[in-house]
Amino acid sequence: MESTHEPKFIQTNLGRIAVYQRNPDTANTPIIFLHGVYFDHHLWDRVIESIQDRTTYSIDMPFHGLSKEITKNDWTLDDCAEMFLEILDGLQISEVIAVGHSWGSMTILRAACRQPQKFKSVLLCNMPFKAASKGQKLIFGLQHVMVAFRNFYSHQAAKALFGKTSIKEMPLLYNELKRPMDLLSNRQVRQIDHAVIIEADDAVELIKSLPIKAVALKGEEDYVPSPPDMETFVVKGGHVSPLEQPGDVINLVSRLIYS
């Protein structure tokens, strides 16, 4: 499994998850990358290309990319955390550096709180951690009516996810969202949003009790605030820092590796 184009599939509590490996096995601590809602493992391509001295893994989260065989209904973020731990066991990884974006960060946080011994350090990019308010849940319910009009919905999602300056200066960012999002059915979009956003539990206490080294990153125009009691780096852009500011993410990953 030397190419990111040929995944290994690992059976988990949620179903079969596609895992991509780059670089041969080395004695150095491996790094694993988890993406956010509507994207896939390609979100991390530029960051992974910058890493040459250790094995990297990236996964397609449930329903995304090639992780289509999801067998559990009504799954939650806690189920995602269990899935992630099962992936580490399936890869026979005893300790890892974990890097997440949004949903990926939410998953890593919960997994690291369950089994901190498996994590050397974590980077949590653009991580939502507050439970959705009644008003926010109502807004998502109204937005889901528009999912059937996919092009319109995708453009609205892009406006919410990317910073205004990023969209203006990098118009091709929209294609980075549309490509993986087009692989999701309308039902899957609604189910993912329900599990990851609408019904997500508040994670403030998890953040405060996390017993391992953790660093956060967010965009200036990001809709999520800085996590409490965690060193946080603020960069230009909105909610998708790995695409909007890959250089800053690369620098922060390097800091985790070599600190």
C-alpha positions in Angstrom: 0.0 0.0 0.0 2.5 2.6 -1.2 0.2 4.8 -3.1 -2.6 7.1 -1.8 -4.6 5.9 -4.8 -5.0 2.3 -3.6 -6.7 2.2 -0.2 -6.8 -0.6 2.3 -10.3 -1.2 3.7 -10.7 -1.7 7.5 -13.9 -3.1 9.0 -15.2 -1.0 11.9 -18.3 -0.6 14.0 -19.7 1.8 11.3 -18.7 -0.3 8.2 -15.7 -0.5 5.8 -13.5 2.5 5.9 -10.9 3.4 3.2 -7.4 4.1 4.5 -4.6 5.5 2.4 -0.9 5.0 3.2 2.0 7.0 1.9 5.8 6.3 2.5 7.1 3.0 3.7 7.0 2.0 7.3 9.7 3.7 9.4 10.6 3.8 13.1 9.3 7.3 13.3 5.8 8.0 14.8 3.3 7.8 12.0 0.8 10.6 11.3 -2.9 10.1 10.4 -5.2 12.7 8.9 -9.0 13.0 9.2 -11.0 15.3 7.0 -14.2 17.3 7.6 -17.8 17.1 6.3 -18.3 17.0 2.5 -14.5 16.5 1.8 -12.4 13.4 1.5 -8.8 12.3 2.1 -7.6 14.5 -0.7 -8.1 17.5 1.6 -4.7 16.7 3.0 -2.7 16.1 -0.2 -0.5 19.1 0.0 0.2 18.6 3.7 1.0 14.9 3.2 3.3 15.7 0.3 5.5 17.8 2.6 6.2 14.8 4.9 9.0 12.6 3.8 10.5 11.0 6.9 7.6 8.9 8.2 4.5 7.0 7.2 1.3 9.0 6.8 -2.2 7.7 6.7 -5.4 9.5 5.6 -8.9 8.1 5.6 -12.2 8.7 3.9 -14.7 9.4 6.7 -18.1 7.5 6.6 -20.0 7.9 3.3 -17.2 10.1 1.9 -14.8 9.1 -0.9 -14.6 5.3 -1.1 -16.0 4.7 2.4 -19.5 3.9 1.1 -20.2 0.6 2.9 -21.6 2.1 6.1 -23.8 -0.4 7.8 -24.8 1.3 11.0 -27.8 3.7 11.1 -28.2 6.7 13.4 -24.5 6.8 14.2 -23.0 9.5 16.4 -19.7 11.2 17.0 -18.9 8.7 19.7 -19.3 6.0 17.1 -16.8 7.9 14.9 -14.3 7.9 17.8 -14.7 4.2 18.2 -14.3 3.7 14.5 -11.0 5.7 14.6 -9.6 3.6 17.4 -10.6 0.5 15.5 -8.7 1.8 12.5 -5.6 2.4 14.6 -5.8 -1.2 15.9 -6.4 -2.5 12.4 -3.2 -0.7 11.2 -1.4 -2.0 14.3 -0.4 1.5 15.4 0.5 1.7 19.0 1.1 5.5 19.0 0.2 8.2 16.4 0.2 11.9 15.7 -3.3 12.7 14.7 -4.4 15.7 12.6 -8.0 16.6 12.0 -10.2 19.1 10.2 -13.6 20.0 11.6 -15.4 16.6 11.9 -12.0 14.9 11.9 -10.9 17.0 14.8 -14.1 16.3 16.7 -13.5 12.6 16.2 -9.8 12.8 17.3 -10.7 14.7 20.4 -13.2 12.0 21.5 -10.9 9.1 20.7 -7.9 10.7 22.4 -10.0 11.2 25.6 -10.9 7.6 25.5 -7.4 6.1 24.9 -4.8 8.9 25.3 -2.0 6.4 25.4 -2.4 5.9 21.6 -1.7 9.6 20.8 1.7 11.3 21.0 0.1 14.6 20.1 -2.8 16.1 18.1 -3.5 19.1 15.8 -7.2 20.1 15.8 -8.0 22.3 12.9 -11.2 24.3 12.6 -12.9 22.2 15.3 -16.6 22.9 16.3 -16.9 22.0 19.9 -20.1 23.7 21.1 -23.5 22.0 20.9 -25.8 23.5 18.3 -28.4 25.9 19.6 -32.1 25.5 18.9 -31.9 28.3 16.4 -29.0 26.7 14.6 -30.8 23.4 14.5 -33.8 25.1 13.0 -31.6 26.8 10.3 -30.2 23.4 9.3 -33.6 21.9 9.1 -34.6 24.7 6.7 -31.4 24.3 4.7 -32.0 20.6 4.3 -35.1 21.4 2.3 -32.7 22.8 -0.3 -30.4 19.7 -0.5 -32.4 18.5 -3.5 -31.1 21.6 -5.4 -27.6 20.4 -5.1 -25.7 23.1 -7.1 -27.4 25.8 -5.1 -26.8 23.9 -1.8 -23.1 23.4 -2.7 -22.6 27.0 -3.4 -24.2 28.0 -0.1 -22.0 25.5 1.7 -18.9 27.0 0.0 -19.9 30.5 1.2 -20.3 29.2 4.8 -17.0 27.2 4.8 -14.5 29.3 2.9 -13.5 32.9 3.8 -14.7 35.6 1.5 -11.1 36.6 0.6 -10.2 32.9 -0.1 -13.1 32.5 -2.6 -12.2 35.7 -4.3 -8.5 35.0 -4.6 -8.8 31.2 -5.2 -12.0 30.6 -7.2 -11.1 27.0 -7.8 -11.6 26.2 -4.1 -15.3 25.6 -4.9 -14.3 22.6 -7.1 -12.4 21.2 -4.1 -15.7 21.0 -2.3 -18.0 20.2 -5.2 -16.0 17.1 -6.4 -16.3 15.1 -3.1 -19.7 16.5 -2.3 -21.2 15.3 -5.6 -20.5 11.7 -4.4 -22.9 12.1 -1.5 -26.6 11.4 -1.9 -29.1 13.8 -0.5 -30.0 11.3 2.3 -26.3 11.0 3.2 -25.9 14.8 3.4 -28.8 15.0 5.8 -27.6 12.1 7.9 -24.0 13.4 8.2 -25.2 16.9 9.2 -27.5 15.3 11.7 -24.8 13.2 13.4 -21.9 15.6 13.2 -23.5 19.1 13.6 -27.1 19.0 14.7 -26.8 16.3 17.4 -23.1 16.9 18.4 -22.6 17.0 22.2 -20.8 20.0 23.8 -17.1 19.1 24.0 -15.8 21.8 26.3 -15.1 19.5 29.2 -13.4 17.0 26.9 -11.1 19.8 25.7 -10.3 20.8 29.3 -9.5 17.3 30.4 -7.5 16.1 27.3 -4.3 14.7 28.9 -2.0 14.9 25.8 -0.3 17.6 23.9 -2.8 19.3 21.7 -2.7 22.4 19.4 -5.5 24.1 17.6 -5.8 26.1 14.5 -8.7 28.2 13.1 -9.3 30.8 10.4 -10.0 34.5 11.1 -13.4 34.2 9.4 -14.1 30.7 10.9 -17.5 30.3 12.4 -16.0 28.3 15.3 -14.3 30.0 18.2 -10.9 29.1 19.7 -11.0 26.1 22.0 -10.7 26.9 25.7 -7.4 26.2 27.5 -5.7 25.2 24.3 -2.9 26.9 22.4 -4.6 28.2 19.2 -3.1 29.6 16.0 -5.3 31.9 14.0 -4.7 32.1 10.2 -6.3 33.9 7.3 -9.4 32.4 5.7 -12.5 30.6 6.9 -13.3 27.1 8.1 -11.1 25.0 5.6 -7.6 26.0 6.6 -6.0 22.9 5.0 -7.1 24.2 1.6 -7.1 28.0 2.3 -3.8 28.1 4.2 -1.9 24.8 3.6 1.5 26.4 4.3 0.4 27.4 7.9 -1.0 23.9 8.5 2.2 22.4 7.2 4.3 24.5 9.5 2.1 23.5 12.5 2.3 19.8 11.6 6.1 20.1 11.4 6.1 21.7 14.8 4.2 18.7 16.2 6.6 16.3 14.5 9.9 17.8 15.6 9.0 19.4 19.0 
